[in-house]
Amino acid sequence: MKAFARLYADLDASGSTSHKVGSMVRYLREAPPADAAWATYFLAGGKPRQIVPARLLREAAREVSGLPEWLVDESYSSVGDLAETIAHLLPEGQACAPLGLSQWMEERLLPLRGAPAEVGIEALKTWWSQLDWNGRFALNKLITGGFRVGVSKQLVLRALAEVAGLEATLIAQRMIGYTDARRMPDAKRYLALIEPVADGMAVLATGGQPYPFFLAHPLQGEVASLGAVQDWQVEWKWDGIRAQLVMRGEQVWLWSRGEELITERFPEIERAARQLVGGPVLERRLRDGPVLNGLVLDGEVLAWDVARSRPLPFAALQRRITRKTLTAAIARDAPAVFVAYDLLESAGQDWRDRSLAARRSQLERVLGQTAGEGAATCESDPPAAPAAPAAPMAATSDRRPTEVLRLSPVLAASDWSELAALRESSRERGVEGFMLKRRASAYGMGRTRTDGVDWWKWKVEPFSIDAVLVYAQRGHGRRASLYTDYTFALWDRAANEGSEPPALLPFAKAYSGLTDDEIAQVDAVIRRTVVEKFGPVRSVTPTLVFELGFEGISHSPRHKSGVAVRFPRILRWRTDKTVDQANSLADLHALLGPSP
């Protein structure tokens, strides 16, 4: 633990990328493999299930420090980080616990999960007394999972690559799924990450392992600067869950871009994939050979409106991913599909270095579809005939593979202006705009930029609305002393039916979009206008108006406003508007449009 605590403190104190990589390299070379396994897990973003509730942490800290509850709460409000706050409040320890990181996790912390409160409090009090400040700080971070030290996963990959003497791309491929909370790290898994490769040996993914995802850049400039439209493959940008569907040895795995295994949440996709690779579903398997065994597809999981042949709003899909148990009603109301738009492996061969045009041709062959046959569409108009009633759960389980595993259509246009006109209909079709992919491009890794950008996302402009800042909270890390997390409200003019002035109703939170200078100015206004305190939250006199942008909007009975917005962010500070000129709740509801 002492070595890991020293590493964490070093990373937390440095702003240099090369220094951070160097610190990790030194630690990984000196640490036992079991300790290095856990350090890699945490630094790469791994978060095991909650070990000790935050309530118990604060209660134990109050008992050890002897401070009143209000002072502990005020200290937390000022520092903005619970782990750091507790480390500051506790008396100096003896630094007498020689256990390594893996022993702390496996012999002390993980067995504490689910233990009675009094057992947890006594254990924390004992452990804190055995650690110095750095050790207590690192221990608290392990418990809370708040590892914010400016170390991205890319930096961890660079450090591992240097330790192993391998390419970072290979380390990235091996590391897919490493931070999955259902598989704890150990020495064997870590050594597999850095295992040398024999000269000339092809390195292929095995078992259920997916490949690193290739990511697109947002298109900021003029689309005409990309050259001839014929050099690009144009597809709809779907609003779902980016995923890879892995099919090897008649087994199926579905991985999200966040490296979470989500197969069990979408049984109809797993079932369709098993039929595709395991049974006599497609006769061409007999004449074309085993193209389906050893198959990896890149695509999007969507909730699908079967009657209108278009995606349902993301909120419908969200109902499925936030529920622990998939009920028949939810599966019926939001049937899932996998829309494939790339092929990464076929017949056990890695296709990523081949051109997009070649991969697309093989994808159509594998799915037995062309852009016009069995492809996913997103029609803007409902069918002329009335839609059939929703099928019962038993029927949804009998959908053909080609109804569940769909092909993302390629859109044809003579020039960019024609595409620009079609892009304006994106919202009506339930998509976010276009994906532009160079036909000659290989499948890269991450959001890489070498000789040029091969994948662009050309999204429609976000929804926007002018809202009033009504609550504020301090940020974290270097912004812990500034109010940077804001709650915004809109006028609810119908609330009092005209008998009283309209009220402001909160509807969204946002913390990104302002410059450091603007944050400092807003912070000064907040401090002058505080009305009440609710723990770390401050209510303020409404004086500031901001334009908020968000990617999606949907009905939500869980919110007082009746609306949930997706990915809200601050677009600009409306210093030209007074609070009375902010938008109303009715304006927000108008953005919803007609219900599907």
BANU-716843 format. One line per 10 residues: number of its first residue (from 0); their letters; for each residue x, y, z of C-alpha. Coordinates in nm, 3 decimals, padded with zeros to 5 digits. Layout:
! BANU-716843
NUM = A = X,Y,Z | ... .
This chain:
! BANU-716843
0 = MKAFARLYAD = 00.000,00.000,00.000 | 00.285,00.238,00.081 | 00.423,00.220,-00.274 | 00.078,00.266,-00.429 | -00.001,00.558,-00.195 | 00.326,00.722,-00.299 | 00.236,00.669,-00.667 | -00.111,00.815,-00.618 | 00.025,01.123,-00.440 | 00.283,01.172,-00.716 .
10 = LDASGSTSHK = 00.018,01.150,-00.989 | -00.214,01.383,-00.800 | 00.056,01.647,-00.760 | 00.186,01.648,-01.117 | 00.043,01.814,-01.427 | 00.305,01.670,-01.664 | 00.194,01.385,-01.889 | 00.546,01.246,-01.925 | 00.599,01.261,-01.548 | 00.276,01.070,-01.485 .
20 = VGSMVRYLRE = 00.372,00.798,-01.736 | 00.719,00.775,-01.585 | 00.579,00.739,-01.233 | 00.348,00.458,-01.341 | 00.628,00.280,-01.527 | 00.852,00.286,-01.219 | 00.573,00.154,-00.997 | 00.470,-00.125,-01.236 | 00.829,-00.243,-01.279 | 00.890,-00.266,-00.905 .
30 = APPADAAWAT = 00.549,-00.384,-00.777 | 00.457,-00.752,-00.738 | 00.226,-00.862,-01.024 | -00.074,-00.891,-00.789 | -00.029,-00.530,-00.672 | 00.034,-00.409,-01.028 | -00.288,-00.583,-01.135 | -00.497,-00.384,-00.887 | -00.314,-00.056,-00.957 | -00.377,-00.097,-01.332 .
40 = YFLAGGKPRQ = -00.742,-00.176,-01.262 | -00.800,00.140,-01.059 | -00.595,00.378,-01.272 | -00.770,00.255,-01.589 | -01.111,00.338,-01.443 | -01.212,00.019,-01.263 | -01.463,00.058,-00.981 | -01.561,-00.244,-00.773 | -01.902,-00.245,-00.613 | -01.934,-00.019,-00.311 .
50 = IVPARLLREA = -01.722,-00.150,-00.024 | -01.820,00.086,00.257 | -02.113,00.333,00.235 | -02.013,00.700,00.247 | -02.231,00.738,00.557 | -02.010,00.495,00.749 | -01.695,00.669,00.630 | -01.818,01.002,00.764 | -01.939,00.850,01.089 | -01.604,00.677,01.151 .
60 = AREVSGLPEW = -01.418,01.000,01.063 | -01.624,01.196,01.317 | -01.550,00.942,01.592 | -01.174,00.932,01.522 | -01.131,01.308,01.476 | -01.357,01.403,01.768 | -01.501,01.686,01.560 | -01.872,01.781,01.561 | -02.083,01.674,01.267 | -02.137,02.028,01.140 .
70 = LVDESYSSVG = -01.762,02.093,01.121 | -01.699,01.769,00.929 | -01.979,01.864,00.687 | -01.843,02.218,00.643 | -01.494,02.080,00.581 | -01.632,01.842,00.317 | -01.822,02.128,00.157 | -01.503,02.334,00.140 | -01.269,02.061,00.015 | -01.521,01.899,-00.220 .
80 = DLAETIAHLL = -01.368,01.549,-00.195 | -01.469,01.310,00.084 | -01.150,01.101,00.071 | -00.926,01.407,00.097 | -01.142,01.567,00.365 | -01.119,01.263,00.591 | -00.743,01.233,00.535 | -00.703,01.595,00.653 | -00.926,01.557,00.960 | -00.774,01.241,01.106 .
90 = PEGQACAPLG = -00.481,01.247,01.351 | -00.142,01.132,01.223 | -00.108,00.754,01.189 | 00.192,00.527,01.256 | 00.249,00.396,00.901 | 00.307,00.047,01.041 | 00.100,-00.168,00.801 | 00.339,-00.335,00.550 | 00.063,-00.500,00.344 | 00.068,-00.460,-00.033 .
100 = LSQWMEERLL = -00.219,-00.321,-00.240 | -00.357,-00.664,-00.336 | -00.356,-00.775,00.029 | -00.541,-00.461,00.133 | -00.805,-00.521,-00.133 | -00.849,-00.899,-00.101 | -00.787,-00.957,00.270 | -00.928,-00.638,00.420 | -01.149,-00.422,00.201 | -01.349,-00.669,-00.010 .
110 = PLRGAPAEVG = -01.442,-00.893,00.288 | -01.582,-00.580,00.454 | -01.855,-00.548,00.192 | -02.193,-00.614,00.352 | -02.051,-00.632,00.705 | -02.249,-00.475,00.994 | -02.196,-00.102,01.040 | -02.015,-00.138,01.373 | -01.768,-00.385,01.218 | -01.695,-00.149,00.932 .
120 = IEALKTWWSQ = -01.642,00.151,01.159 | -01.403,-00.036,01.389 | -01.205,-00.168,01.093 | -01.169,00.179,00.942 | -01.055,00.326,01.273 | -00.788,00.058,01.308 | -00.664,00.089,00.950 | -00.643,00.469,00.956 | -00.422,00.447,01.266 | -00.179,00.226,01.069 .
130 = LDWNGRFALN = -00.130,00.466,00.777 | 00.032,00.805,00.719 | -00.148,01.086,00.533 | -00.073,00.949,00.184 | -00.182,00.602,00.290 | -00.510,00.723,00.441 | -00.581,00.932,00.134 | -00.517,00.636,-00.101 | -00.720,00.401,00.120 | -01.016,00.640,00.120 .
140 = KLITGGFRVG = -00.991,00.664,-00.259 | -00.997,00.285,-00.288 | -01.314,00.279,-00.082 | -01.493,00.566,-00.258 | -01.366,00.485,-00.609 | -01.306,00.854,-00.690 | -00.973,00.825,-00.874 | -00.943,01.167,-01.036 | -00.570,01.224,-01.082 | -00.559,01.332,-01.444 .
150 = VSKQLVLRAL = -00.459,00.986,-01.565 | -00.651,00.879,-01.873 | -00.672,00.522,-01.991 | -00.442,00.616,-02.281 | -00.168,00.712,-02.034 | -00.209,00.380,-01.853 | -00.175,00.202,-02.189 | 00.144,00.396,-02.264 | 00.292,00.299,-01.929 | 00.204,-00.069,-01.973 .
160 = AEVAGLEATL = 00.342,-00.067,-02.328 | 00.674,00.072,-02.203 | 00.694,-00.183,-01.924 | 00.614,-00.472,-02.161 | 00.810,-00.346,-02.463 | 00.498,-00.388,-02.679 | 00.285,-00.163,-02.899 | 00.017,00.033,-02.713 | -00.237,-00.093,-02.969 | -00.175,-00.452,-02.860 .
170 = IAQRMIGYTD = -00.201,-00.360,-02.492 | -00.530,-00.181,-02.566 | -00.667,-00.491,-02.736 | -00.569,-00.713,-02.446 | -00.710,-00.471,-02.192 | -01.066,-00.473,-02.324 | -01.284,-00.589,-02.037 | -01.006,-00.564,-01.779 | -01.202,-00.315,-01.567 | -01.527,-00.514,-01.571 .
180 = ARRMPDAKRY = -01.638,-00.516,-01.204 | -01.748,-00.878,-01.226 | -01.389,-00.999,-01.279 | -01.145,-00.888,-01.015 | -00.784,-00.834,-01.124 | -00.511,-01.078,-01.026 | -00.147,-01.152,-01.107 | -00.237,-01.393,-01.388 | -00.454,-01.138,-01.570 | -00.192,-00.865,-01.531 .
190 = LALIEPVADG = 00.090,-01.086,-01.664 | -00.131,-01.172,-01.962 | -00.151,-00.798,-02.039 | 00.226,-00.759,-02.067 | 00.316,-01.105,-02.202 | 00.569,-01.082,-02.488 | 00.471,-01.188,-02.838 | 00.680,-01.425,-03.048 | 00.818,-01.272,-03.368 | 00.579,-01.301,-03.657 .
200 = MAVLATGGQP = 00.298,-01.442,-03.445 | -00.043,-01.301,-03.530 | -00.224,-01.168,-03.228 | -00.597,-01.235,-03.239 | -00.867,-01.174,-02.985 | -00.982,-01.495,-02.820 | -01.281,-01.615,-02.624 | -01.533,-01.336,-02.580 | -01.278,-01.055,-02.606 | -01.382,-00.764,-02.831 .
210 = YPFFLAHPLQ = -01.151,-00.515,-03.005 | -01.074,-00.155,-02.907 | -01.341,00.075,-03.050 | -01.262,00.320,-03.329 | -01.408,00.663,-03.251 | -01.510,00.956,-03.471 | -01.422,01.324,-03.440 | -01.697,01.589,-03.431 | -01.709,01.782,-03.758 | -01.662,02.152,-03.682 .
220 = GEVASLGAVQ = -01.578,02.310,-04.018 | -01.741,02.303,-04.361 | -01.826,01.955,-04.482 | -01.718,02.047,-04.836 | -01.357,02.059,-04.713 | -01.362,01.677,-04.696 | -01.339,01.654,-05.074 | -01.554,01.444,-05.305 | -01.862,01.297,-05.142 | -01.801,00.973,-05.337 .
230 = DWQVEWKWDG = -01.491,00.906,-05.122 | -01.704,00.878,-04.810 | -01.950,00.624,-04.678 | -02.243,00.811,-04.526 | -02.467,00.652,-04.261 | -02.716,00.773,-04.005 | -02.574,00.846,-03.662 | -02.782,00.628,-03.435 | -02.870,00.732,-03.080 | -02.823,00.410,-02.886 .
240 = IRAQLVMRGE = -02.552,00.208,-02.712 | -02.234,00.156,-02.913 | -02.146,-00.212,-02.886 | -01.953,-00.503,-03.033 | -02.126,-00.834,-03.095 | -01.872,-01.115,-03.057 | -01.958,-01.462,-03.190 | -01.696,-01.735,-03.150 | -01.741,-02.110,-03.117 | -02.120,-02.074,-03.115 .
250 = QVWLWSRGEE = -02.098,-01.852,-02.807 | -02.212,-01.492,-02.800 | -02.096,-01.184,-02.609 | -02.228,-00.828,-02.634 | -01.987,-00.558,-02.510 | -02.067,-00.190,-02.464 | -01.813,00.080,-02.551 | -01.768,00.130,-02.178 | -01.628,-00.228,-02.169 | -01.931,-00.363,-01.987 .
260 = LITERFPEIE = -02.067,-00.705,-02.076 | -02.436,-00.646,-02.148 | -02.535,-00.974,-02.316 | -02.791,-01.072,-02.052 | -02.970,-00.738,-02.079 | -03.058,-00.801,-02.444 | -03.153,-01.170,-02.471 | -03.320,-01.125,-02.812 | -02.988,-01.008,-02.961 | -02.801,-01.301,-02.806 .
270 = RAARQLVGGP = -03.069,-01.541,-02.929 | -03.057,-01.405,-03.284 | -02.677,-01.421,-03.290 | -02.681,-01.783,-03.169 | -02.924,-01.872,-03.447 | -02.703,-01.698,-03.698 | -02.381,-01.879,-03.605 | -02.512,-02.206,-03.462 | -02.803,-02.336,-03.667 | -02.907,-02.394,-04.029 .
280 = VLERRLRDGP = -03.061,-02.048,-04.051 | -02.877,-01.929,-04.359 | -02.838,-02.185,-04.634 | -02.545,-02.001,-04.786 | -02.327,-02.125,-04.496 | -02.318,-02.460,-04.677 | -02.186,-02.313,-05.000 | -01.980,-02.018,-04.874 | -01.796,-02.191,-04.592 | -01.780,-02.106,-04.221 .
290 = VLNGLVLDGE = -01.776,-01.725,-04.260 | -01.988,-01.690,-03.948 | -01.774,-01.876,-03.696 | -01.535,-01.626,-03.545 | -01.735,-01.313,-03.619 | -01.719,-00.968,-03.456 | -01.955,-00.687,-03.557 | -01.943,-00.322,-03.454 | -02.274,-00.148,-03.426 | -02.548,00.008,-03.215 .
300 = VLAWDVARSR = -02.803,-00.139,-02.975 | -03.136,00.040,-03.021 | -03.490,00.015,-02.894 | -03.689,-00.033,-03.214 | -04.032,00.073,-03.332 | -04.115,-00.229,-03.547 | -04.436,-00.083,-03.696 | -04.267,00.237,-03.819 | -03.926,00.080,-03.892 | -03.733,00.340,-03.695 .
310 = PLPFAALQRR = -03.562,00.372,-03.357 | -03.757,00.454,-03.046 | -03.634,00.745,-02.831 | -03.327,00.672,-02.620 | -03.546,00.694,-02.308 | -03.712,00.366,-02.414 | -03.372,00.196,-02.430 | -03.274,00.354,-02.101 | -03.565,00.180,-01.931 | -03.402,-00.150,-02.023 .
320 = ITRKTLTAAI = -03.047,-00.068,-01.917 | -03.142,00.080,-01.580 | -03.357,-00.214,-01.465 | -03.195,-00.506,-01.285 | -03.460,-00.743,-01.417 | -03.594,-00.746,-01.771 | -03.969,-00.790,-01.747 | -04.195,-00.909,-02.026 | -04.366,-00.568,-02.037 | -04.041,-00.376,-02.088 .
330 = ARDAPAVFVA = -03.917,-00.623,-02.350 | -04.248,-00.588,-02.532 | -04.259,-00.208,-02.517 | -03.894,-00.160,-02.616 | -03.779,-00.450,-02.834 | -03.405,-00.429,-02.898 | -03.214,-00.463,-03.224 | -02.846,-00.457,-03.312 | -02.774,-00.233,-03.610 | -02.438,-00.342,-03.756 .
340 = YDLLESAGQD = -02.220,-00.093,-03.941 | -01.879,-00.256,-03.945 | -01.713,-00.596,-03.948 | -01.393,-00.647,-03.746 | -01.346,-01.023,-03.764 | -01.478,-01.291,-03.998 | -01.402,-01.663,-04.002 | -01.159,-01.598,-03.719 | -00.954,-01.350,-03.927 | -00.886,-00.990,-03.821 .
350 = WRDRSLAARR = -01.030,-00.758,-04.088 | -00.946,-00.425,-03.926 | -00.654,-00.344,-04.158 | -00.869,-00.386,-04.468 | -01.054,-00.097,-04.625 | -01.400,00.006,-04.509 | -01.531,-00.079,-04.857 | -01.404,-00.437,-04.823 | -01.536,-00.469,-04.468 | -01.876,-00.340,-04.575 .
360 = SQLERVLGQT = -01.897,-00.591,-04.858 | -01.816,-00.876,-04.621 | -02.064,-00.743,-04.365 | -02.344,-00.756,-04.624 | -02.242,-01.108,-04.720 | -02.235,-01.227,-04.358 | -02.576,-01.083,-04.272 | -02.724,-01.191,-04.603 | -02.843,-00.836,-04.662 | -02.771,-00.542,-04.884 .
370 = AGEGAATCES = -02.829,-00.175,-04.813 | -03.185,-00.216,-04.938 | -03.264,-00.563,-04.811 | -03.323,-00.620,-04.440 | -03.145,-00.297,-04.356 | -03.236,-00.075,-04.065 | -03.420,00.236,-04.174 | -03.557,00.538,-03.996 | -03.868,00.647,-04.179 | -04.002,00.988,-04.084 .
380 = DPPAAPAAPA = -04.367,00.910,-04.158 | -04.584,00.642,-03.999 | -04.717,00.364,-04.224 | -05.040,00.433,-04.409 | -05.211,00.127,-04.264 | -05.278,00.112,-03.891 | -05.001,-00.060,-03.699 | -05.071,-00.408,-03.572 | -05.112,-00.443,-03.197 | -04.797,-00.509,-03.001 .
390 = APMAATSDRR = -04.695,-00.873,-03.005 | -04.681,-01.060,-02.676 | -04.348,-01.155,-02.522 | -04.359,-01.504,-02.670 | -04.373,-01.357,-03.019 | -04.084,-01.117,-02.963 | -03.862,-01.413,-02.878 | -03.941,-01.571,-03.217 | -03.823,-01.283,-03.434 | -03.600,-01.391,-03.721 .
400 = PTEVLRLSPV = -03.226,-01.311,-03.686 | -03.247,-01.062,-03.973 | -03.519,-00.871,-03.784 | -03.295,-00.833,-03.480 | -02.950,-00.818,-03.644 | -02.995,-00.535,-03.892 | -02.766,-00.363,-04.139 | -02.704,00.009,-04.112 | -02.798,00.156,-04.452 | -02.551,00.351,-04.664 .
410 = LAASDWSELA = -02.696,00.677,-04.794 | -02.631,00.792,-05.148 | -02.607,01.155,-05.259 | -02.463,01.340,-05.557 | -02.309,01.618,-05.349 | -02.274,01.756,-04.996 | -02.562,02.000,-05.034 | -02.800,01.711,-05.100 | -02.678,01.543,-04.782 | -02.710,01.867,-04.587 .
420 = ALRESSRERG = -03.076,01.889,-04.687 | -03.137,01.527,-04.582 | -02.958,01.590,-04.252 | -03.225,01.845,-04.157 | -03.475,01.558,-04.122 | -03.262,01.374,-03.863 | -03.472,01.456,-03.558 | -03.794,01.346,-03.731 | -03.625,01.015,-03.811 | -03.500,00.959,-03.455 .
430 = VEGFMLKRRA = -03.129,00.994,-03.539 | -02.859,01.249,-03.451 | -02.725,01.330,-03.798 | -02.465,01.153,-04.011 | -02.152,00.943,-03.973 | -01.896,01.013,-04.247 | -01.638,00.736,-04.299 | -01.363,00.735,-04.559 | -01.419,00.433,-04.783 | -01.047,00.355,-04.802 .
440 = SAYGMGRTRT = -00.994,00.372,-04.424 | -00.885,00.088,-04.198 | -01.049,00.036,-03.858 | -00.833,00.226,-03.609 | -00.828,00.245,-03.233 | -00.975,00.519,-03.016 | -00.999,00.873,-03.148 | -00.669,00.859,-03.338 | -00.545,01.128,-03.575 | -00.247,01.033,-03.795 .
450 = DGVDWWKWKV = -00.234,01.152,-04.157 | -00.591,01.273,-04.133 | -00.929,01.196,-03.981 | -01.109,00.901,-04.139 | -01.430,00.908,-03.931 | -01.639,01.217,-03.864 | -01.972,01.262,-03.685 | -02.178,01.535,-03.851 | -02.448,01.590,-03.592 | -02.747,01.822,-03.601 .
460 = EPFSIDAVLV = -02.735,02.127,-03.380 | -02.836,02.053,-03.017 | -03.165,02.153,-02.863 | -03.124,02.477,-02.672 | -03.315,02.684,-02.420 | -03.246,02.983,-02.193 | -03.263,02.891,-01.824 | -03.205,03.054,-01.484 | -02.939,02.942,-01.235 | -03.109,02.864,-00.901 .
470 = YAQRGHGRRA = -02.872,02.626,-00.713 | -02.494,02.583,-00.705 | -02.242,02.344,-00.556 | -01.864,02.343,-00.538 | -01.670,02.133,-00.785 | -01.398,01.874,-00.731 | -01.022,01.863,-00.764 | -00.870,02.195,-00.865 | -01.220,02.349,-00.869 | -01.308,02.240,-00.516 .
480 = SLYTDYTFAL = -01.303,02.603,-00.394 | -01.529,02.731,-00.675 | -01.901,02.692,-00.742 | -01.900,02.505,-01.073 | -02.197,02.262,-01.055 | -02.523,02.437,-01.132 | -02.896,02.361,-01.128 | -03.114,02.548,-01.378 | -03.484,02.628,-01.382 | -03.753,02.750,-01.622 .
490 = WDRAANEGSE = -04.063,02.959,-01.562 | -04.371,02.755,-01.477 | -04.627,03.017,-01.575 | -04.922,02.780,-01.533 | -04.834,02.674,-01.177 | -05.041,02.937,-00.998 | -05.306,02.988,-01.267 | -05.243,03.361,-01.277 | -05.325,03.431,-00.911 | -04.957,03.474,-00.819 .
500 = PPALLPFAKA = -04.633,03.545,-01.004 | -04.498,03.245,-01.200 | -04.253,03.014,-01.024 | -03.913,02.884,-01.134 | -03.907,02.503,-01.165 | -03.568,02.323,-01.175 | -03.525,02.088,-01.470 | -03.153,02.022,-01.537 | -02.800,02.026,-01.394 | -02.486,02.122,-01.586 .
510 = YSGLTDDEIA = -02.124,02.196,-01.505 | -01.942,02.220,-01.839 | -01.922,02.490,-02.103 | -01.780,02.795,-01.922 | -01.425,02.924,-01.939 | -01.215,02.956,-01.622 | -01.266,03.333,-01.629 | -01.644,03.296,-01.659 | -01.649,03.041,-01.376 | -01.468,03.288,-01.151 .
520 = QVDAVIRRTV = -01.720,03.562,-01.236 | -02.020,03.331,-01.177 | -01.866,03.211,-00.851 | -01.843,03.572,-00.727 | -02.210,03.634,-00.810 | -02.317,03.313,-00.634 | -02.132,03.407,-00.315 | -02.308,03.747,-00.310 | -02.655,03.604,-00.367 | -02.672,03.292,-00.146 .
530 = VEKFGPVRSV = -03.016,03.254,00.015 | -03.006,02.914,00.188 | -02.768,02.625,00.253 | -02.861,02.259,00.204 | -02.541,02.073,00.297 | -02.298,02.146,00.012 | -02.576,02.298,-00.204 | -02.653,02.671,-00.208 | -02.975,02.829,-00.328 | -02.923,03.170,-00.482 .
540 = TPTLVFELGF = -03.128,03.472,-00.578 | -03.216,03.422,-00.947 | -03.005,03.673,-01.142 | -02.813,03.475,-01.406 | -02.942,03.339,-01.738 | -02.759,03.077,-01.947 | -02.831,02.907,-02.278 | -02.828,02.531,-02.224 | -02.777,02.276,-02.499 | -02.873,01.908,-02.486 .
550 = EGISHSPRHK = -02.869,01.615,-02.725 | -03.207,01.463,-02.650 | -03.534,01.523,-02.471 | -03.807,01.288,-02.353 | -04.112,01.268,-02.129 | -04.026,01.168,-01.771 | -04.276,01.114,-01.489 | -03.980,01.098,-01.244 | -03.900,01.469,-01.290 | -04.119,01.751,-01.160 .
560 = SGVAVRFPRI = -04.079,01.925,-01.493 | -04.218,01.617,-01.669 | -03.917,01.619,-01.900 | -03.569,01.463,-01.898 | -03.292,01.617,-02.108 | -02.985,01.423,-02.221 | -02.627,01.548,-02.185 | -02.709,01.907,-02.079 | -02.423,02.156,-02.106 | -02.382,02.533,-02.099 .
570 = LRWRTDKTVD = -02.358,02.688,-02.444 | -02.314,03.050,-02.336 | -02.378,03.299,-02.060 | -02.672,03.518,-02.167 | -02.557,03.848,-02.018 | -02.789,04.015,-02.269 | -03.101,03.869,-02.103 | -03.275,03.932,-01.775 | -03.428,03.656,-01.565 | -03.778,03.750,-01.683 .
580 = QANSLADLHA = -03.670,03.680,-02.041 | -03.572,03.318,-01.974 | -03.777,03.041,-02.135 | -04.075,02.869,-01.979 | -04.158,02.508,-01.909 | -04.406,02.526,-02.195 | -04.120,02.615,-02.431 | -03.933,02.306,-02.314 | -04.234,02.082,-02.369 | -04.275,02.226,-02.717 .
590 = LLGPSP = -03.935,02.080,-02.807 | -04.070,01.731,-02.742 | -04.279,01.736,-03.057 | -04.555,01.481,-03.115 | -04.537,01.153,-02.929 | -04.423,00.858,-03.145 .
